[in-house]
Amino acid sequence: MIEQARVSCLLLAAAFAAAQPCWADQHYSQEVFFENSLAAHAYPYSKGTVTAPSMLALVDGKLPVENREYISGPNALALQWLSRENGGWDTQLDVYQWRNRVIDWAGDTLYVWLWSEQGIHNNQLPQIALADVDDGHTLPVSLGAFTANLKARHWTRVAVPLARFTSASHKPFRARRLGSVILSQGAADGVSHVLYMDDIRIEGAQHAERPKPPTRLRATGYERHVQLSWNGSEQRSEHDTEDPAVAQYVIYRSIGGAPYKAIGVQRPGVNLYSDYVGDPHLSATYKVSARTSTLAESPMSAAAGASTHPMSDDELLTMVQEASFRYYWQAAEPVSGMARESQPGADDLIALGASGFGIMAMCVAVDRGFITRTQATDRLLQISQFLSRADRFHGVWPHFLSGSTGHAVSLFGIYDDGADLVETSFLMEGLLTARQYFSADTPQERELRALITSLWDGVEWDWFRATPKRDALYWHWSPRYAFHIANRLEGWNEVMITYLLAIASPTHAVPASLYSTGYTREGGSEPYGMRHTYFNIPLTQGYGEGTPGPLFFTQYSFMGYDPRGVHDKYSEYFQNNRNESLMSQAYSVANPNHFKGYGADSWGLTAVDGPKDHYEEYKPFVTDDGTIAPTGAVSAYAYTPEASLAAIKHWYRDLGAETWDIYGFRDAFNQTADWYSGITMGLNQAPQTVMIENGRSGLIWKSFMANPEMRPMQRKVGLQPDTGAFK
């Protein structure tokens, strides 16, 4: 068994090594309007209305999904209507505006694939109108004007030139900002029609030449899914990038020797696919091809096979850690090696805090055999060298950097053009962990430690005391606007680590008294420690009016910093973090708002992008709308292993493909709204890898606390040994 495990780890490390960071979004976000629905029953970004006596099939007011016939597996949109005189119907398809997606289509033609069981005469097709994301819209045009009659059981690609539409709103319609496609009643023929629609794109020139096939397909079986990876279709030039003609990779599967069937697609630049089969006793073989949007398809790759198998609790935990870590290894920005803010998303946008979390996940990955120590050291040297050249303001990095230039990116507005002290503290939490973990006496690891020490020494924490009273730290500083944002750091929230590192700094330390006057707000109008009991579970920290906060408060500062064994006069932090996690579970059991899916094995309210596609701090009793972020419960594993493992088993084994993807659990889901996130956020995957490991071995806590500055800092702050009295 030991030898088998060693061989498995070596194979895993080889697989991670083969897939290098790449440009994962590429032209995808400038071309794809609809490719798949992550919800299996209805497309979340759609709505419809109907006026009798006409009819339109809807599922909870949304357009249904077809799971048998498709271009881009595993589903298409199903439009079923009956048009009669004096009636009417319409359905609106909206583009998925994920985090930081810029709606600026590169093409001039809307393309849509259509399929009909019986065939449809072109004059029986609906009308089509368009709307942009800025409230401009057009007059409707007959969809039949752009196609001949549709043949029965045959996919037809229809080209709809955007120039054919006439603006009909007070704001001029802007085709490059197209946000909605509206289909509505055309001919009132009194006949029931069913039309499947798939792979809706806005494109210009079409690619007809077949791409080169993918190579080195690898398949790894887990309990209920098979993970695939491959090398992409190389461009036909000297540039080492993906072939721009490739619109999709198509995944084919064969079970029991049956013919290969296309089961799904993956966007170019992401050479990974998770096939959730749901069966722990299944063997399958796979092939992958590359194809253009016109379906000019490469030959298939060589086959690769794998089998699923039952897994122990420990194996499930390792599986989640490995998949979550994969985001920071294979979706990393290639120039810097650091974590992108989200994917799909802006390829060039590096998130500093998420990168710090990812560095801690890299330490876990080495310890668990996902990658080799040399691979991790090389990547961390790349990251540290990039950070040494990137924009800093009094030694502090901004919230976001451009991976290609190293310059600050003002994502949050005009004043967000300088230093972000909190994100820098998350980054340093990771770097200091790596400084202690990579302790070997080798040239590479000595260089890494020296680089990290130089970066650590350069952070001018004391500059951020800002006001004449100098009694607290402030979040932002701008070379143009100074401390204009004026965001004072004070708890209970995610900023404890900022104060602890500022006090611990060997070169630019702040007085330990700032922990009390700043972080714990002593003498302030709103008390820091607020004892409350919910569901018979006592908490020593509250948020706002004393209500429990989102779970990331218990996680971000405590990924490296070990809360065990010491306390201040307000809280024994490990016990409070445990109780807040258990309270979150108890809240889901009580489920006061009666949301679908909540329970003892489905819980964890924290900050995440929800169904409205904007960031929300989901808190019990206050902002709950049915959205659960798996990172909340999974990253609580260090505090609540039994409750977290129950959620892992339920989401993986019962919800399956709806909640599991190439980087582990999806960012968020809402079963009441039948919505599942299509992006992965850099802030949310690494905490799962790290906090599971802290619960299993304490690895990251031990590594971070081994930094020589940490224990003296605790003494300066006045942290005392726990009493064990708080339960």
N, C-alpha and C positions, 0 to 999 in steps of 0.2 A: 504493500500500500504506500509506503514512504517513497519507493522508487517511482511508482505510478504518479504520485502527486508531484514529484520533482520534474518528471518528464512533461506533465501537463503545464506546470509553470513555465518551463522553457519554451514550449510551443506557444503559450499565451504571450510571452514576452516577444517572441519572434513575430507574432501577428500584429502586435502593437507597433513594433519597429517598422513593419512594412508599410503602414499607412501614415504618411506624413501630413502635417498641417497643410491646408489648402484654402483656396478661395471658394468658400462653400455656397455663397449666395449667387455669385457671378451675375448672369443676365436673368436669373430666375425671377427676381422680384420686379423686373421691368418687362416681363413677358406673360407671366402666368396669372390669369384672372381666376380660374377655377381648375383644379386638378383632381382633388378628392375631398370627400367629406369625412372628417374624423368621427363624427356621430353616425352611427349605423342606420338610423331610421329617417332622419331628415337633415337637410343642410342648415346649420345654425345661422348662417349669414344670408337668410332668405325670409321672405314673408309674402303672403298672398291674401287677396280679398275676392269675394265672389258675390254677385247679385243674381238672385233667381230671376228667371228660370234657368240661367246658365249654371254650369257646375265646374268645379275645379277641385281636384284631390289635394288635400293638405294634411299634414301631421302636426297638430298643435300650432296651426297657422303658418307652417313652414313647408317648403317643397320637399316631397319624399325623395328617398335615395334608392337607386336600383343596384342590386348586388350581384346580378348574373351576367348582364351584358355591359361592357365598358371598353373604353380605349385605355384609360389610365386606371388600372386596377387599384383598389378592389371595388370601386363603385362609380356610378354615374348619377346624374340628376334625372328624375322621372316627372315629366309634365303630362298629366292626364286631365283632359278638359272636354266639355260639351258646350257648344256655343248656340244660343237661341236668341231670337228676336226679343228686344226689350230687356235682355239680360246683359251681363258683363262679368268679366274676371280679369285679374292681373296678378302677376307675381314678379317680385323684384329680387334680383340676385346682387348682393353686395360683395365687393372685394374684401378679403380678409386683411384688415389693416393692422398687421402685427407691429410690435414695438419697433419704433424708428423706421418703419417702412415709408419710403418716399414714393408717392404716387406720381410717376413721371414716365409714362409709357414710351418706349423707344420706337414702336412701330406705328403704322398708319392704317392697319386693317385688323378688324376683329374676326377671329377664326373660331368656329365652333363645330364640333363633330355631332351629327344627328343620326338617330337610328329609330326605325319604326317596325313593329311586328308585321303590320298589314301593308305598309307603304302609305304615303300621304301625298295627295296632289298639292303642288306648290301653292295654289290659290286657297288651300285650306289651312295653311300655316298661320301662326299668330302674327300680330304686329310686334315690332321691336322698337323701343325708344331707349335713349341713353341719358344718364345723369352723371355729372362730375361731383367730386368731393367738396366743391365750393358752392353748391346749390344751383348750378346751371343745368338745364336739361333741354332735350330736343323734342321735335315733333316725331310721332311714330311713323315708321315705314314698314311695309309688308315684308316679312322675312322671306316670303316666297319670291320676292323680286330678285333674290340673290342666288337662287338655286332652281334646278329643274325638279320634276317630280321625284320624291324620295322613293327609292326601291325598297321592297320589303326585305327585312332582315339583312340590311346592308348599311354599314357606316359610311356616311357621306360628309366630307368636310366642306363647310360653307364659308366663303369669304365675304365679309361685310365691310366695305370701305368706310372709314369713319367720315370721310369727306361727303358722303351721301346724306348726312344728317343736318337738319336745319335747327339752329338754336331757337328756343321758344320760351325763354325765361328773361327776367329782368337783368340777370347776369348772363353774359355770353357763355355758351357752353364751350368748354376747353377739352378737346379730345385727349390731350396728353394727361389730363387729370381725371380720366374716366373712373367712376367709382361704382356705378350701378348699371345693370342691364335689366330693362323692364319689358316683359312680354305681356301682351294683353289680347283680348278677344279680337279676332279678325272676322272671317266670314261666319255668319250665323247659319251653319248648315245643318244643325240638329243632329250631328253625328258624333259619337264618342271617339276620341283620338288619344293615343298614347305615344309620346315622343321622348326618347332618351337623349340627353345632352351631356357631352363630356369634353374635357381638355379644352377649355375656353382660353384663348390667348390673344394678345395684341402683338402683332409682329409686322415686320417689313419684308425684306427679301427672304425667300424660302430656300431651304437647303435640300437638295435632291440626292447628293452623293452619299453613299453609305459610309458611316463612320467605321473606324477600326474597332474590333471587339475588345471588351475588357479582358484582362489577364489575371492570373493567380487568384482565382476564386477560392475562398476558404470558408468552411462551414463548421460551426461549433454548436453542439447540442446542449441545452440546459434542461430544466424540468418541463416547461411548457412551451418553449420557443427555441428557434434555431437562429443564431446570429451569423450573418454573412458579411464578408468583406472582400474587396477586390481592388485591383489596380485599374485606374480609369482609362478611357479612350484618349490616347495622346493626340495633341494637335499635329496637323500635317505641316509643321514648319520647325524652325530652329527653337521656337519658344517652348519652354518646359511648362505648359499649362494644358488644361483640358481643351479638347476640340470644341470651339464655339458652336459648331453645328449640332452638337449633342443636346437634345432637349430633355431626355429622360434615359435612365437605365431601367430596363424591364427585367423583372425577376420571374423566372420560370421554376416550377416545382413539379416533381414526379414522385408519387407514392406507390410503392409496390410494383414498380415497373410500368405503370400507366403512362400514357403520353404526357409530355411536359405541357403544363398550362400556365399562362401568365397570371400571376397572383397579385402583383403590385409593381409600383414604379418608385424610383428614387431620383431626386433632382441631381443635376451634374455638380461635381465638386464634393459630393458626399458619397463615398464609396462604401456605405454600410446599409444593411437592411435587417430588420428584426421580423422574422416570420413567426407570429404567435399561432401555434397549431392547437394548443389547449390540451394535448394528449401527452401524458408522461411516458408513453410506451410507443413511440412512433419513429420510423426511419424514413428519411426522404433524401432525394438528390436534387440538386439545383443547377441551373445555368443562368447566366446573365448576358444580356445584349445591350448595345447602345443604339438609340434611334433618334432621328430628327422629329420635329413636330409634324412633318408630312408622312411619317411612318417609314421613311427610308431607314432600314434596320441593318445593323452589323450582323455578321455571323455570331452564333452563341459562343460563349466561353466554354472551356472545358468544364466537365461536371465536377461537383463536389458534394459529398454526402455527409450526413450526420444523423444521430439518433438522440431523442429526448430520453430522460431517465429521472426517476424520483430523486429528490434531493433532501438532505438533512437540513435542519435549521441553520447550522453553520455554513453549509454550502449556499443556501439562499442568501444569507447575509453577505457572503463573499461575492455572489453574483451581482447584488445591488451595488456594492462598493465598486466593483470593476466597471459596471455599465456607467455609473455616475462619473467616475474618473475619466472615462473615455472622452467626455466633452472637452476636458482640458488638454488632452493629448492629441486627439485627432481633429477637433474643431478649432484648435488654437490658431491665432493669427500668425502667419508664417514668418514675417520679418522679425517680430519681437519674441515669438514663442509664447505670448501671453493670452489670457482668456478674452474672447470677444464678449461684448455685452449680451448678445443673444444670437441665436441661429434658428431659422433664417433671420437675417437682420443685416446691419451694416457690417460688411466684412472688415473694414479698416478700423472699427471702433473698439478700442481696448478699454475694459473696465478694470480699474486698479484694485478695488476691493475684491472683486471676484477672482482676480489673478492671485491675490494673497491666499484666498481660500484654496485655489487650485494648486498652489505650491505645497500646502499642507497635504492635499490629496495625493500629490506626487510622492511624498514620503511614505504614505500608506501603500501606494502602488509598488514601490520598491520592496517594502517589507512583505507584501502579499505575493510578490512574484509576477505582477502584471507587466512590469518593465524591469530592465536591468538597472543596476546602480549607475553604470556608465551612461546609459541613455538618459537617466534623470539628471545626472551631473552635467552632461552636455547641454541639456535644455535649460537648466538653471543658470549655467554660465551665460547662455544666450540671453536669458531674461535679465540677469543682473547687469550685463554689459549694456544692454539696451536702456535700462533704467538709469544708468550712470550718464548716458548721453541725452536722455529725454528732458523735456521742460520740467523744471522744478522752481518753486518760489519759496525762498528761505528754506530750501531743502525739502519742501513738501510738494508732492505730485498733485496734479489735478484729478478730478473724478474720472475723466476720460482722456485718453491720448489717441492720436492717430498712429496706427501701427507702421505706416509707411514713412512718416516724417518724424515721429516722436514729439510732435507739438500738441499743445492742449486743444481740446475740442469743447466748445461752449454749448453743450447740449441743452442745458437747462436755462438758457437765456443769456442776455447780454452781460450780466454780472458774474456769470459762472465761467470766467476766463482765467482763473488762477488756481490757487492752492485749495485742496480739500483735505482737511486734517483727519477726518474720520476715515475716509477711504485709504489714506496713507497709513493709518494705524492698522487697518485690516491687512494691507499689503505687508507692513512690517511684522505683524503677527505671523504671517507665513514665512517671511524671509528669516526671521530669528529662529523659527522652528527648524528650517532647513540648515541654518548655521550650526545647530547642535546635532542634528541627525546625521549630516554628512561630515563625520568627524575623522575619517580615515586619513592617514599620513601619506597622501598621494599628491602629486603636483596639481591635479585638477581640483581636488577637494580643498586643498590649502588655498588655491586661488579663489575658489567660491567663497570660502569663509572670509577671506580678506576683502573681497568685493562687498559682501553683505555688511561687514563691519563698517566699511567706508560709507555705505549708504545709510546705515543706522546712525553713525556719528554725524552725518550731514543734516539730519532733520532738526530744524530750529523750533522745537516745541514751545519754547518760552516766548517766541515772537507772537504767538497767538493768544496772549493774555489780553490784548486789544485795549480795554478801557483803562482809564486812570486808576480805578480801584485794583485792577490786575488780579481779580479774585476768581476768575474762571477762564476757561479756554473757549475760543470761538471757532466755528466750523470752517469758514471761508476767508480767504484773503485774495485780493485782486491787485495786480500791478497798476491798474487803471482806476479802480473804484475802492481800493483799500478794504476796510471791514464793512462796506455798505450793506451787505446782506445781513449782518448783525445777528447771526444765529448762535446764541449762547448754548454751550453744551451742558446739559444737566439731565439727570436721570429721572425715573427708571426707563431706560431705552437701550439702544445698542452701543452707547458711547463709553461704557466703563473702561474698555480696553484702551481708549484714547488717553484717559487720565493716567492709567497705570503705566503706560509706556512713556508718557511725558514725565512722570515722576522718576521713572527708572533710567532715563536717558543719561549716558555717561558724559555728554558734552553740552547739552542744552536743556537741562532738567528744570522743571518747575517745582515750587515748594510743595511738599506733601500736603500742606494745608488746603491746596486747591481741591483735593478730593472731597473735603467737607464743604468749603465755600462754593465750589462749582458743581461737582457731580451730584452730591447729596443735598445741595440747596439749603444748607443750614442757615437759618435766619431769613430764608425766602418766604414769599407769601403762600407757596404751595408746598406742603411737606413731602419729603422723599419717601419715608417709610409709612405705608398705610395698611394696617392689618385688616384683612377682610376674610370672610369664610364663604365659600361657594360650594354647594353640594357636600357640606361637611369637610371640605378641604381648606385648610388655612393657607393664606398667602401673606407675605410680608411686603410685597411690592404691588403697586397699582399703577394705572395709567389714566390720566384725565381725572374723572370723578371717582377713581378707585377701582374701576373695572379692570379686568385682566387685559393685558396687552397682547399683541400678536406674538407667536412663539419665537420669532427670530430674536426677540429681546433676550431670551434664555440661551441663545446659541452663538451669535456672531462674536461676542466678546469672549465666549467660553470655549471656542474651538481649540485655541492654544492655551489660554489661561485656565488653570485647573481650579475650579471653585471648591474642591473638596478640602475639608480640614480647617479652614479659616473663615472668620466672619467679622463683620463690623457690628456696630451697635444696632443696626437696622435689620440685618438678615444673615442667616446661614444660607449662602447662595446656592449650594448644591441642592439642599433640601427644598428651598423655595422654587428652584427651576424644575425639580422633580414634581413638586405639587402643582405648579402652573401647568405642566404637561398633563398630569392626571386630571386637572380641572378641565382642560380642553377636551379630553376624552369624555369626561362626565357630562360636559355641555352637549356634546354630540349625542350621547345616550338620551339625555333629557329632550333634546331637539325641540326647543320651545316654538320655533317657527315652522316645524313640520316639513323640513326639506327632505327630499328623496335621498336615500342612500346613507344617511347619517347613522352612526351606531358605535359600539365599543370597538369595532374593527374598521371604522372609517371616520377619522377625525384629524384635526390638526389645522387650526386657523392661523394663518400667518400672512405676510405681505406677498402679493403676487399679482400678475395681470389676470383679471377675470373676464367674464363673458363680454363686458363692455370695452375690452381691449385697452384698459388703462390700469396703472398701478394702484393698488388699494391695500391699505393695512387692514386686513380682515380681523376683527376682534369680536369675541363673544359678547352678546347682548347689544352690540352697537352697530356694526357694519356687516353682519353676517347676511349673505344673500344665497347661501347654498353652495358656495365655492370652497372646495378643499384643495390645498396644495400638499401633495405627498411629502415634500421636504419638511413640513411642519412636524408630522408624526415620526417620519423616518429619522430625522435629525435629533429627535428626542430620545433615541435609543440609549444614549449614555446615561439618561436619567430613568427611563421607563422601558427596559428591554422587553418585558412581556407584552405591554400594550402596543409598543412599536412593531414588534414581530407579528402580532395579530393583524395589524393594518397591512404590513408587507404581504402576508399570506393572502389576505382577502383581495387586495388590489391586484396582485399578480395572478392568483389562481382563479378568482371568480370574475373579475372585470377584464382581466387579460389584455387583449389587443386595444381596448379603449383607453387603458391607462399605462401600458408598457410600450416603450419605443427604443430606438437605438442608443439613447443615452440614459436608459433606465426609466424610472417613472416620469410620466409627463409632468409638465410644470404645474398644471392645475386642471381640475375638472369640476363640472357642476351637473349632476344628474338631473336635477329639477329642470334646468334649462336645456338638457341634452347637449351640453357643450363640453369640448375637450380641447385643451390648449394645443396649438400647432407649433409653438416655439419652445426653445429651451433657453433659460436664463442662466447666465454665469454665476449669479449669486446663489442659485438654489441646488445645484447638483453636488458641489464639493462638500457642503455641510453634511450630506448623507454619508459620503465616504468617510469623512473625518470623525463624525460623532458616533457612527457605528463602531469605528476602530477604538475610539476612546472608551466606549462601553465594553468592548471585547478585551482590549489589552492596555488601554491608557497610553498608547504610543505617543500621540501628539501632545497630550498633556505633559508627559514625562519629558519629551524633547524640548518643548517651549520653556517649561519651568527649570530646565537645566541651564538656561542662560544665566550667567553669574549676576546679572543685574536684578533678577526677579525677587529673590528672597530678601535682599536688603530693601527693595521697594516695599514689600509687604510690611516689613517692620516700620518703615517710615510712615506708612499710611496708618498704622496702628491696628492692623488685622490681628485678631486673636484666635487661638485654637477653638474649634467648635465645641459646644457644650453637649450636643446631642439632644437638647431639650425640645427643640422645634421639630415636630413631626408633621 
